[in-house]
Amino acid sequence: MFLDPLVHGVWPPELLALLEQHQVTWETSEEDLAVIREHTVDELGINLYYPHRVKAPSRAWHPHTRSIRPGIMSRLSCPAGG
């Protein structure tokens, strides 16, 4: 229905009714409609995208990860204030 003006060169009544229902209207002249009618698309390409979003983990390590050297992180961290 939304591609009809491009493919068939006419605005379908259902689309015009839907647009009017949502206060989407514009003025057209007979010349405008003739241009739409006479210049339909030769080919139509449709792209379908699947977005992949990446987010940094909330923790540096999984909370259940065991250290091979218990207590190593407490020995490596800087003392408070310094």
C-alpha positions as MATLAB code, in Angstrom:
seq = 'MFLDPLVHGVWPPELLALLEQHQVTWETSEEDLAVIREHTVDELGINLYYPHRVKAPSRAWHPHTRSIRPGIMSRLSCPAGG';
ca = [
       0.000    0.000    0.000;
       2.789    2.468    0.891;
       4.754    1.616   -2.251;
       1.794    1.912   -4.638;
       2.632    5.479   -5.758;
       6.172    4.364   -6.643;
       5.264    1.039   -8.231;
       1.799    1.655   -9.704;
       1.794    5.451  -10.021;
      -1.369    5.988   -7.987;
      -2.245    6.735   -4.383;
      -4.522    3.961   -3.094;
      -7.708    5.187   -1.378;
      -6.822    3.169    1.754;
      -3.528    5.030    2.105;
      -5.146    8.420    1.567;
      -7.778    7.580    4.212;
      -5.081    6.469    6.674;
      -3.034    9.617    6.116;
      -6.082   11.842    6.481;
      -7.047   10.017    9.693;
      -3.669   11.040   11.135;
      -3.890   14.618    9.781;
      -1.156   14.016    7.198;
      -2.316   15.932    4.145;
      -0.742   18.084    1.486;
      -1.832   19.908   -1.611;
      -1.174   18.318   -4.985;
      -1.880   19.515   -8.465;
      -2.912   17.432  -11.433;
       0.613   17.999  -12.771;
       2.087   16.445   -9.597;
      -0.168   13.412   -9.938;
       0.765   13.082  -13.623;
       4.469   13.052  -12.725;
       3.846   10.299  -10.165;
       1.734    8.338  -12.670;
       4.290    8.599  -15.487;
       7.471    7.974  -13.480;
       7.153    4.698  -11.638;
      10.238    2.819  -10.499;
      11.910    0.257  -12.751;
      13.392   -1.729   -9.905;
      12.721   -1.886   -6.204;
      15.344   -2.926   -3.677;
      14.437   -3.758   -0.114;
      17.150   -3.853    2.534;
      16.692   -5.785    5.740;
      19.068   -4.996    8.564;
      19.702   -6.941   11.749;
      21.411   -4.609   14.211;
      23.890   -6.104   16.633;
      24.482   -3.972   19.680;
      27.546   -4.356   21.827;
      27.728   -3.230   25.425;
      30.620   -3.300   27.845;
      30.096   -5.763   30.679;
      29.016   -4.341   34.011;
      31.899   -6.150   35.752;
      35.421   -6.821   34.600;
      35.151  -10.471   35.665;
      32.248  -12.838   35.965;
      31.253  -12.843   39.657;
      31.823  -16.611   39.948;
      35.289  -16.636   38.367;
      37.824  -18.211   40.689;
      41.330  -16.848   40.791;
      44.242  -19.213   40.277;
      46.086  -17.190   42.893;
      43.686  -16.286   45.725;
      44.233  -12.806   47.120;
      46.244  -11.548   44.117;
      43.904   -8.633   43.461;
      44.190   -7.329   47.025;
      47.994   -7.378   46.747;
      47.984   -5.590   43.362;
      45.546   -2.807   44.179;
      46.782    0.609   45.231;
      46.358    1.625   48.864;
      43.658    4.185   49.582;
      44.697    7.692   48.636;
      47.720    6.718   46.736;
];
